[in-house]
Amino acid sequence: MVRIQVSTEVAAQMMKPGEAIEIVDTRGMRVGFVSRPITDEEIREARRLADSQPAGSTLDQVWTRIRSGDTGQ
């Protein structure tokens, strides 16, 4: 496994909720993508939302609602 160390500021940006992060080199060439880990709280909220939504909600729909702040209340 390759280990890359980033500054505290970059690490903080990478841990913000949102979409995947595109990593590019100094020429702007894509190197890869990173997604931050899902928190235990987000998992609990996703389960709560899934249980409260009508049948047929996809996981993507649930995550979209969580990330938009729509808790369905």
N, C-alpha and C positions, 0 to 999 in steps of 0.2 A: 504494500500500500504506500502511496506517495503522501507525504504530509506537507501541507503548505501553511505557514504561519501568517496571519493577517493582523493588522493593527486593531486596537480596541475599538476604534471608530468604525472600521470596516465590519468587524464582527457584530457590532451593535446594529448596523444597517442590515446585515444578513439575517438577524434574528427577528426583524420586524415582520408582522403579519403581512401577507400579500402573495403575489405570484412568485414563480420560480425566478431565480436571479441568473442572468446571463453573465458569464465570465468571458472577458476578451483580453487579448494581449495588447501590447502597446501600439500595434498597427490596426487594432479594431477587429482582428480575426477571432471568431468564436473559438473558445477553448472548451467550454462546457456550461452546464447549468447546475445550480444548487437550490435545494429547497430546505427551509428550516424545519427542524423536527416539530411534529405536532405535540402540543402540550396535553397533559392529562385533563386540564380544564376544557380544552377544545374537544377532546374525545367525549367527555361527559356531556357537554353541550350538544354535540352531534347526536349522541344517543337519545338525549331528551327530545331534541327536535324530531328525530326519526320516529320516535314513539308517539309524538303529538301530531304528526302530519298524516294526511290521508295516504292510504296505500298507493304506491306508484312513484313516490319521490325517490329519485336516484341519489346516490352518494354525492355526485357533483352538485345537484340541486341543494342538498343540505349544506354542503361546504360553502356554496355561494351565499346562502342565507346567513350562515355564521359570519363569514367575512364581511358581509354588508352591514352587520349589526342587527339584522332582522331576526328577532328571537321568536317571532310568531305569537307574541303576547298581545 
